[in-house]
Amino acid sequence: MSGAEDIEAAILTDGSTNPLAWFAGMTDHCYAFAEAAKARGRPIAGIMCEFTPREILLAAGVVPVCLCGGSAATIPRAEQFLPANLCPLIKSTFGYHVTGTNPFLQSADLVVAETSCDGKKKMFELMGATKTMYVLELPHKADGADALEHWTREVRKFKEYAEQRFQTRITDEKLRDAAKLMNRERRLRRQLADLMTHDPPPLTGRQLIEFKSIISGIEEDLRQYERAIKMFEGAAGSAPPAQGGIRVLLTGVPLVHGAERVLELIEQAGSVVVAMENCTGLKPILDDVDLDDPDPLGAIARKYFHLPCSVMTPNTRRFDSLRSLAAKFRPDCVIELVWQACLTYDVESYHVRQLAEKELRLPYLKITTDYSPSDSARISARIEALFETIRARRPL
């Protein structure tokens, strides 16, 4: 048995495992995988953003782990270093760092950061005092004539850094193999998400968001995706029916593991979130790497370049994506979630509202909050008011 097979064997389950039960234990499975990989000599790299090309890390033999914090418990310690009126995702992530309570971050041989927002950039400087960091510079003018060229250079420099840092050679063949693996993962996640086009859908949005892992490319995860697709295909109405059948398109900031409170409040008010246009939902899995491209590194760069992040100016791709998702998933309304002090999404919400109400003719609600549950009652009241308005407009 090879080293890779040994690592997989450490976390395998029998064929009777329910996919929902498997992903409910996602953190433990990922820790077992990372621990086994580390014991076999594979380095661990923490990533902070969907712009980080996982294919390069995988091609270097590195395990990529998402480190974005979703816990409110670590925020007070972070506020000893960071301003209180900062994005909770940034504070939570840094809080894990200063408290030493994230084993993935503690064992990471490298943290890959990026210039997606000013708050994260400055937090990375603090974290970099004690962790080895590599920062990817994003071209913020996505439509600029040299934007893709700039980003491709950044991706190439990152590949060269990874080769030097981990004493390996990243060949075109390794890049294609890694891209093939990631394409498979993205395709399976898209197939699961597409089940939400059914009316009624076979899953709740809260169930669907469980089908993700903080480590990419774990073979057992992929098998569980396949099992879930077979389980829920044709299973119309397996999810508890939404009161009034309200379908929600959720957009905005990522709902990282542990920070799903607003999603839960939306569905508890009588709806199903049928599509999530965010970094923990559909945004990073809509496009694949072109495996036929003779330049695999360039193909990888192009895939990540097309992410419609609010840091881009102008961010027209996000609005194209929202139009497409609205046509496909047929929502009754658009709800936008913005974390406190996330200025790019907060400002861009004006354009999202214009698109929803004037072009898509859909009711729109913006929710600005942090990780604290203190405003849950107020948020629920606003959601319920929106849903009552939708029901009142329906023909008898």
PyMOL commands that set and color helices and strands:
alter all, ss='L'
color gray80, all
select helices_A, chain A and resi 3-9+19-24+26-39+54-59+75-78+88-99+103-107+118-127+147-165+172-197+205-209+219-232+243-245+261-268+283-285+296-305+316-329+343-359+373-393
alter helices_A, ss='H'
color red, helices_A
select strands_A, chain A and resi 44-47+63-66+110-114+133-136+246-252+271-277+333-339+364-369
alter strands_A, ss='S'
color yellow, strands_A
deselect
rebuild
show_as cartoon
